[in-house]
Amino acid sequence: MTKHEGQFPISADEALQLLIEGNERFQRGEARISQFSTEILGELAKGQKPFATILGCSDSRVAPEIIFDAHLGQLFVIRVAGNVMSAEVAGSMQYAGHHLQTPLFVVLGHEQCGAVQAALEVKFRGGKERERIQLLLANILPGLEGIEAHSTPEKLMSLAVEANVRWSMRQILETPEGRARVAEKRYKLIGAVYEISSGRVRFL
């Protein structure tokens, strides 16, 4: 176990460092998930004490526990296509802050996000999706307002993924709960983008 595992509360900066170190192990192929034991399961049965809350995309290639090399019980993970905000997501994040007191909140986007790509198709090419997918994309489109279609497809996608992360962060910070938590200075909200091609998480 590293210094802070099982010792709570920790600071937001310490939690961020744990994520950085875990992602570095993942990139090096030195992930510790194989060290998981029944003893840890016994501890988890007593309750959870995650050190970070992750709002990420449902994409099967972007599992936070794996890319951050975290054991069960260390991350409170909320996953939805396009890492978008909704009432249900906001409620889950409020639970994490109020009841679990995780000091760090991360909005995690990723390269090649299908939801963001679909939103770009709607924005620039008049694309149409099924009704409920359209509702999902409606949560992404406001964050793409400042993006123009002058870049290469690759650059456009990169800009859109980052803009979508920042849009979710903005929505979190504009809630009364978000403003209150930031004002307490014990909580931190950051954005990140997972690079599927390299395995690296780039923090914004």
Buried (B, 14 or more C-beta within 10 A) or exposed (E): EEEBBEEBBBBBEBBBBBBEEBBBBBBEEEBBEEEEEEEBEEBBEEEBBBBBBBBBBEBEEBEBBBBBBBBBBBBBBBBBBBBBBEEEBBEBBBBBBEEBBBBBBBBBBBBBBEBBBBBBBBBEEEBEBEEEBBEBBEBBBEBBEEBEEEEEEEEBBBBBBBBBBBBBBBBBEEBEBBEEBBEEEEBBBBBBBBBBEEBBBBEE
